[in-house]
Amino acid sequence: MKIIITEETLKSKIEFEKLHLDHSYGEDFYVLRAKVGDKVIAFLKYGVYENEPNIKMIEVDKAWRRMGIATDMIKKLQALYPDTEIDLGYATDDGGKFIKSLNRKFYPNAQYEKLTKRLSKVTSEIKRIISQIDKEDYSESPKLDDLYDEQYEIQDQLQDMKSGKWLIEGMLTELLTKKNVAVTNSKVSKVYMGGNWVKKIKNPNTNTGENYSKEELLQYQIMVDNQSSGIFPPTIIRILKDRGGNRRPVILQKKVNVDSQALIYHKILRNIEPIQFRTILEVIAMRGVSNSMQDELEEVHEILTPELSKYFDEYVDVSKKLYEIRKKYHLEYGVDLHSTNYGFYNGKIVIIDFSSPFLKMP
């Protein structure tokens, strides 16, 4: 019998460990090592200065090259500093090609953009007034001192400010290890918590079967395809093999704060009973906002405090966007929007799950 060893089989045996090497002049030095058993097959040396990582060296054993291990190590490093751009350093020609192959996404700095726009307006205003002065119109010349002061202040702020940051995208290596803690084990999924991501694997049972239903998988694909809507956390679908060789879908989602959101959800719920908050959200997600629903929304606003009213609007806006998305996909089955199907991500309410395993498409 021929035994075929695939790259996936080999990579599944890899474990990663981080070691602190030294500290000098405010910079800490670390090494991230990839190991199979006791053998180190790759390492990434990096420094951290003022909480900003910078890569010093990457080396992969010749027998383990061309398998994406170097990429996995950089993704692991990005996972340790999820909101910080990694300084990839200077590279050889081969290193430059490797850097270009990384899946990186640019996130603009909103403050930088705001200051740049203001600087442009101030500079234009200065030019306009000077043009008037050239025509011997001095009516607005007293404004120049303040405008020049503001121009200098903005230029000074922009001098040390970055226009944005490049972050490495993709599934994080931490989610492939066995060190993640299972936080739930429901009738539907077994959920593991990584440092910044959550991993969901179908938990087989007599009620929901061995695999995710097509409705559940479709909802996650919708989340993947509609990231620009702003109502879903970053979501990835991976198909992995279990110990029996069966291909199983694994859902990966950026970690959100479900508990803080649930407190807000239940505060609203307590205030508007017997008007059913969950029913309102689910009806909007399925049918949109009718005239009668608009009247009901206005009635709710009269009951809630200004703070809760603001959050209520956020939930409603999320349901409105979900309705438009469902309409685009011609979805006819219902939705399930209880309190733990939401969370806070980057300060906004998002949906992490909206389909029930018991809802079936015809």
N, C-alpha and C positions, 0 to 999 in steps of 0.2 A: 504493500500500500504506500502510495506517495503522499507525503505530508507537505503541504504548501504553507510556507510562512510568509504572510503578507506584511507590508509596512505597518498596517493598522495593528497587527498582532505584536510586532516589535515595539511600536510606540506606546502601546498600552502598558508595557512593563516599565516605562520611564517614570521616575519620580524626581521632583525638583526640591532643592533645599537652598536656603539663603544663609550665608555666613558673613559675619562682620570681620573685616581684616585689620583695619587701622583707622586712626583719626589724626589728622594733621592740618594745622592752620584753618580750622573751622570746617574742614571737609571730612566726611566719613567715607571709608572705602569698603565695598562689599564684593562678594562673588556669588553669583547664582549658578548652581551646578545641576546638570542633568545626569542622573545616575540610573544604571540598571544593576540592581543588586548593590554590590560594593564598588563596582567599576564606574568611574566618572567618564562619560562619553562626550560631554560638552561643558563649557563654562562661559559665563559672561561676567566680566569684571566691570564694575561701575562705581562712580563716586556720587555723593550727594552733598551739595553745598547750598545752604539756605533752602532746604527741602526741594531742590531741583536736581533730578538725576542726570548724569552724563555718562555715556558709555566709553569705557577705556579700551576694551578688547573683547572679541568674541572668537571662540575656537571650538570647532566640532571635530571629533575623531573621524579620520578618513572613511572608516567603515560605516559611519552613520550619517554621512553627508547626503545632500539632495533629498532629505526626508522632511524638511520643514522644521527641524529642531531649533535652529537659530531663530527662526521666526517665532516659534512657540516661547522661547526664552524672552524675547523682546515683548511679546504680548503679556507674559507673566510679569515682567518689570512694569509695563504700563498698568497692569492690574493693581500693583502696589502703590502707584501714584496716578489714580484714575483721572484726575482733573489737571494734571501737569504735563506739559510737553517734555518729551525726553530729548536731550541733546545727543544726537547720534554721532557727533564728532566728525573728524576728518576721515575719509575713506580712500582706499585704493580704487582702481578701476572696477575690480570685481565687487568691492564693498559698495561702491556707488550704485552698481546695478542692483545689488541686494536691497539697498535702501529704497530705490525706486520701486521695487517689487512689493514693498510693504503696503498694506491697505491702510492709508492714513486719510483722515478727514480734517479739514480746517474749520475751526470754530472761532468766528470773529469776536473781538473784544468790544462789547457794546459801549463801554465808557470811552474807548479810543475813537469809535465811530462818532459818538456824540460830540466829543471835543473837536474832532477834525471838522465836522460840519459847522460847529460854532466858530472855529478859527476861520473857515472860509467866509462866513457871513461878516465877521469882524473885519477881515482884510478887505472885503469888497466895500464895506461901509467907509473904511479909511480912504480907499481909493476914490470913492464917490465924493467925499468931503474935500479932498485935496484937489480934485477936478474942479469943484466949485470955487475953491480959493484961487486957482489959476485963472478963473474968470472974474476975479475980484469980488466974489460973493463970500463974505466971512461970517454969515449968519450961524453956521453950525460948527465953526472952528473950535468953540469951547469944548466940544465933545471929544476932540482928538486925544487929549491927555488920558481920559478914562479908557478910550478904545486902545491906545498904545499899551497902557498898563495891562488890559485884559489880553491883548495879543501876546505880550511877553509872558504872562502867567500861563496861558494855554500852551505856548511853545515849550515852556519849561517843564510842564507836566507831561507833554508828549515825548520829551527827549528820552526818558527812561521807561516809557510804556510800550508794550508790544501790541501790534495790531490784532493779534489773535494767537491761537495755538494749534499745532498739529497733534492730533491724538490718534494712536494706532487702534484701528477698529477690529472687530472679530470676536469669535468665541474665546473666552479666557481659559487658559490651561487649568486654573484652579478648579474648574468645574468637572474636569476629567479625573481628579484624584478621589480617593476614598475617604478623604479627611473632612469632607463637607458634613455638616450636622443635619440630619433629617429633622425638619421642624414640624411637618404634618404627615399624617399617614391616613388620609381619608378614603372614602369609598372610590374616589376618582383618581387621585394622584399621590405619589410619594414625592414630597418637595424637599430639596436640599438647598441649604443656604451657603453660598460662597462669600467671599469678601465683598463683592460688589454686584454679583449676579445671583440669580435664583435658577435652579435646575428642576424641571418637572418631568417625572417619568410615570407612565401609566401604572396604576396599582390594580392588577387583575382581580376581579371579583364576580360573583354570580349575577349582580345587577347590571354592571356596566361592561362586562366582557374583558377580553385579553388586551385589546388595543383601544386607543382613542377613537371615538366615533368620527365619521367624516365631518360632522358639524363642528366638533371641537377642533379638529385639525384645520378646517376651513377658517375658523375664527382666528387662529394663530397666524395663518398665512395672510389673512386680512391685516392683522397687526404689522406683519413684516412689510407688506406692500403699501401701507398707509402711514408711515412714520411722520410724514410732513403734516398730517392732520393735528398733531400735538396732543392727541387724547390717549395715546398708548406709549408705554415705556419701550425702549429699544428691545426688540424681540428677534430671536433667531431659532430656526428649526434645523435640527440635525438628525440624521438617521444613523444610528449606531447598532452594532451587533451585541446581543447579550451572550451569556455563557453558552447557551444552547445553539448559537449561530443564527438566531432569529433577528431580523432587522426590526428595530423598535425606534419610533420617533421620540426624540428628546427635545423638550421646549426649554429655551434659555431666555430669561428676561432680566433686564436691569433691575436691581433691588429697589423697591419703593417702600415708603413708610405707610403701611396699612393701618397700624394702630392709631396714630395721630389723626389720620383721616377718619377712622371709624368713630372716634369721639365726636367729631363735628357732625358726622352723619346722624348719630343717635340723638344729639342735641336738637337737630332740626326735626327729627322724627317725633321727639317728645313734645315739641312745641306745636306741631300742626295736626296732631291726632284730633278727630278721627279722619282727617284728610290723610290719605296714605302716601307718604313720601316715595316709597319704592314703586308703588303703582304709577305715580306721576312720571317718574323717570323711565319706567319700562314702556308706558304708553307712548311717550314722546319718541323713544328710540324705535318703536315699531310703526307709529302712524304720523309722527310730526306734531306740530302744534296747531290744533284746531281753534276755532273761535271760543268754544266752551272751555277748552284747556287754557287759553289765554286768560279768560276770566278767573279761572281757578288759580293760575300763577299770581295774578294780581291780588287775590284774596290772601294767598300765603304771605306775600310781602307785607301786608298790613299786620300780620301776626308776629313775624320774626323781628328780632333786634337788627340794627343796621349791619353788624358783623355777620350774623347768621344769614341775613338776606344776601350779602355779598357771596358767601359760600354757596347758598342755594342757587344763585344765578350761574355759578361755575358748574355745578352738577347738571343744571338744565342745559347749558351750552354744550357740555360733553354729550348729553343725550341727543341734542339736535344734530351734532356732527356725526354721531353714530347712526342716526336715522338716514342721513345723506349717503353715508358709506354703504349701509345695508341696501338702500334703494339702488345704488350703483351695481351691487352684486345680485340684485333681484332675490334677496333672502326673504322667505315667507315664514320661517319658523320663529318662535318667540325668543325672548331674551331673559337673562337671569342677572339682575343688578342689585344683589344684596350688599350689605355694608363692606364685607371683606373682599368684594370684587373690585374695589377702588383702592387707590393709594396716592400719596403725595410724591411727585417726582419733579425735581427742580422747582419746588414751590407751587406746582400746579396739580390739580386733580386729574388723574389718569385712570383708565380702565385696564385691569390686568386679566380679566376673564369676563365674557358676557354670554357664553353659551352653556346650557345645561346638558349633561350627558344623556339625560332622559328625553331631550327634544330631538326628534328625528325628522329629516327631510323625506318627502314622499319619493 
